[in-house]
Amino acid sequence: FGDKKYEHILTSTPVPKVALVTLNRPKALNALCTPLIKELNEALQAADADPTIGAIVLTGSEKSFAAGADIKEMKDKTVTSVLNENFIEEWGNMANIKKPIIAAVNGFALGGGCELAMMADIIYAGAKAKFGQPEIKLGVIPGAGGTQRLTRAIGLYRANHYILTGEMFTAQQAADWGLAAKVYEPAQLVDESVKAAAQIASYGQLAVQAAKASVHQSAEVGLRAGLEFERVRFHGLFGTHDQKEGMAAFAEKREPNFKNE
Ligand code: CAA
């Protein structure tokens, strides 16, 4: 992870074990054109495959996290072309990344930008962030998970209001409703997100990934099946070095030395 030069994104490792991916298409407020999504998928998959990386931060600029799918690219598409290319299907690849992803959202997170943030595991918002699903104003509906993930995050009736009116909501509202876990000063947001990612990356990665997978399972299945999934993952961790080490370190009052095995 990290060596490659991209056209629409920047990649770096600001501290050990943390991959930072920055959307970088400022002229279009980080509108998510197809080449950008391809680059983003490539970078996220590289971070997922890199054993030195434990967590990922995805951010944009202070003005805009992402202003949605690229409307200029979409405007001439037809039902035949979107069906043939299965338009937007590849956006979902981000939801298959095993390592935790923190979306650090400053500025606009609209349409596909809001949906992209919701494909991350944690959202931290800069105090001036603006979220929304304005697709209705363009004669379409959210197409990358907005009707499903926003509804699960903020509740049915609130989601209906924002998806049907296209109104934006603030960082503080996002936090009050459980979408954003924390709100930071815009200039502090990325640093704070990297700090949280470093903390996550300091733990045993098998446990971290089991926790992520188990929490996500809660959106897929009923309670009994979800509890069973959790229990199987929990039991499986007792076969790892990191469980022995984590618990021994607690008992011996020292820091654990996790090996991700
Ligand atoms: N696609 C393509 N270009 C976009 C864009 C988008 N989603 N959002 C902004 N831009 C471009 C503008 O066209 C403009 O380019 P030019 O300078 O070449 O004209 C540039 O970015 C700056 O934008 P504005 O001048 O509009 O900036 P502003 O500060 O006045 O307004 C904004 C900012 C409120 C975010 C406004 O740009 C806007 O409403 N953007 C569109 C938001 C939107 O509707 N997103 C949903 C897209 S549909 C979707 O995402 C489908 C899905 O579910 C996957």
Boltz pocket constraint, residues with backbone or C-beta under 6 A from the ligand:
constraints:
  - pocket:
      binder: B
      contacts: [[A, 26], [A, 27], [A, 28], [A, 29], [A, 31], [A, 32], [A, 67], [A, 68], [A, 69], [A, 70], [A, 71], [A, 72], [A, 73], [A, 88], [A, 108], [A, 110], [A, 111], [A, 112], [A, 113], [A, 115], [A, 134], [A, 135], [A, 138], [A, 141], [A, 142], [A, 143], [A, 144], [A, 146]]
      max_distance: 6.0
